[in-house]
Amino acid sequence: MTEAPTHYDQILPNPGFEITKGNTAVVITDPQKDFLSPDGVAWGIVGPSVEENNTVANLGSLIGAAHSTGIPVFISPHYYYPTDHDWAFGGALEKMMHSINMFDRKGPLDTDGFDGSGADWEDSLKPLIEHENVVVASPHKVYGPQNNDLALQLRKRGIDKVILAGMSANLCVESHMRDMLEDGFEICVVKDATAAAVLPGADVMAGALVNFRMMASSVHTTSEIVSKMNG
């Protein structure tokens, strides 16, 4: 897994993150087949990073530990409906996602064809997500949670501390981190339970890790945060 340069740790303070039962939750962005499965439409660009980070297994460990310790899990998914393809403009990644039919569903009230599609949960994570301890928020549409009900669902349960992971590191994970920090949440990012696009001439994952370290209260590996959850 790509690591943030160690010299940042010599400059930046490490505020730390304590897990307190009752007001801490795990939040996972986009744990869907289009990102996390070799059959997904984005696998060609994110697959090498997913495999390098062992992202799927780490997400499974993180969610499993949350279930075993009674920490609630919230999913912020990404769906596109036919009406979303009528948007008049969009950024580069939006255009790409629409062109490859990423996260497509037939409609907000229509689950026909959803099971096993690219918008569905990654197969090994599906039983962990379809669980009584999990809240699935309404979908976000670009990268951040500004337009879904994730913050409402968390606040209504008295949660203000978030262990954040999912896909993809520099887009939806980072956007969720930034918005939730502005909304008063304390954030810990799990750096190997995410992944990023692999692009020529750009170490996308390393850039995301630097931003996590600069903004979150703490950045942990899956094994570190699972140990804290079990402690």
N, C-alpha and C positions, 0 to 999 in steps of 0.2 A: 504494500500500500504506500502511496506517495505520502511523505511526511512534510509538515511545515518545517522550514529551517529552524534548527535548534537555537540559533542566536536570538530569535524573537522571544524565547522564554527568558533570556537574560535581561531583556529590556522591559517586557510587559509584566505587570502584576498578575497574579492568578487568584481571583476572588474566591474561587471554590464554589461548590454546589452541594448542599445537604438535602438528602431526600427525606421529606417529612410526610408521613402517611396522612391522608385526608386532604392535602392541598397540592400534591404532586401527581402529575400524569405523564404518560408516554404519548407523544404525538408522532404519527407516521404519515408522511406525504407520499402519495402516488405509488403504493405497493402493488402495481398492476403489471399484467403480463407484457404489455407493450414496452415496458422498461426492463423487466426483470427476467423474462423468458427468452430463450434462443428463438422462439417463434414470434416474438414481439417485433413490431415494425421499426423500433428504435435500437434493436439489439446490435446492429452493425456499427453504431456509433458509440454506444455505452457499454456493450458487452465486455470488452477487455477490462474496463475499470470495475464492472460488477464482479467479474471473476477474480481480479487481482485483490479486491477488498474482501472477497467472500461475503458480499453484501446480503445475499438471500439468506444464508445460514445465520449471519449475525442478526438480521431482522427477526428471524425465527427465535433466536436465543433471547433477544430483547423482549419480544412480545410474550414469549413463554415465561420469562422471569416475572414480568408484570402480572401475568395471570396467577402465578404461584404465590406471589406476595400481596395480592389484592390491590395493586396499583392500576387504576383505570387506564384504558387505551383509547385514543381518539384517532380516527383516520380522516385525513383531508384528501379526498380523491380528486381526480381530474377527469371530467367527462366533456365530450362535445356532442351536441345534438344537431340535427340538420339545420336548424335556424342559425346556429353559430357559424356555419359555413357561408352565411350571407354577410358577414362582417365586411365593411368597405376597406379596411386597412388593418395592418398588423406588422409586428416586428419579424425579424428573420426566422426565429424559431417558431413563432406562431404560424407563419406561412408554411414552414416545413411540416409542422404537425398536421395542419389542415390538409396539405397535399398528399400525405401518406395515410390519412384517415386514422390518425392516432387517437386512442381513447374514444372512438366513435360509439355512440348509442343511438337507437332509433328515436328516442324521445324521453323526456323526463318522467313520463308515466308509462313507458313501454319498455319492458325487459325482454322482449322477444329477441332471441339471438345473443343475449348478454352473456349467458353462462358459457365459459370457455373462450370468450372473445378477448381481444387485446385490452379492452376496458375492464375485464374481470380481474380479480386478485390473482397473483402468482400462485400456482397450484399448491406448493408446499405451505404457503402462508394462509391459504384460504380457510382451513379449519381453525386457525388461530384468530382470524379476523371475524369469522362467523361465530362469535362467542358472546356470552352474556355480559362479559366485562368490557365490551367494545362499543363505542359510539361512533357511527359513521356520519360525519358532517355532510352538509350539502356540498356540491362540487365547487372548487375554485376554477377559474376560467383562464387565467393567464399564468401567473406564478405565485402570487401571494394570497393570503386569506381575507383580503379586504372585502371581497364580495361573497363570501360564504358565512356560515354560522358557527365556525369553529370557536371563536372567542366567546360567543354567547353560550355555547354548550359548556365550555370550560368554566366561565364565570358563574353560571347558574349552579355549578357544583362546588363553588368555593375554591377553585383551583387557580393558583397563581404561579406555580413552578412547573416547568415543562422540560422533559427529556425528549429531545427532537432528533428524528432520523428519517430516512426515506430517500426518495428520488426527486430530482437529481440535485447534487450538492450545490452547484453554483446558481441554480435557477430556483426551483420551488422550495428547497430546504433553506437556502440563504434568504429568499424573499419572506418565507414564514418567520425565520429568525428575526429579520429586521423589523417586520411589522409588529410582531408580538413583543419585541423589546420596547417599541414605541408605545405599545398598549399596556405596559407595566408588568409584563410577565418576566420572571427570572428563567433564563434559558441555559440548559446544558446540551451541547451537540455531541452525538455519538459518531465519531469520525470514520469508523469503518463499517457502519450500517447505512452507508450512502455510497454514491459513485457519481461519476460525471462523464460527459462526452470526451472522447479521445480525438483531438484535432491536430493536424500537422502544425508544428511550430507554436503550440500553445499547451502549457501544462495547466489545464483547466482545474483539475482536482487540487493541485498545490495552491492555486489562487484562492479557491474556496476555503481551504484549510487555514490560510492566513487570515481571511476575513472572519471565520469562526473564532479563531484565537483572539482577534482584536475586539470582538463585540460580545461574545457569549460570556457568561460567568465562568464557564468551565467547558473544556473539550476532553472527552474520554473515549477510550476504546470500549467495545462491547463488553469484553471481559471485566474491565474496570467498573463499568456502571452496573453490570449484573451483580458483581461482588458487593457493591454499595447497596443495591436493592435487597440483596439477601442478608445484609449485615444488620 
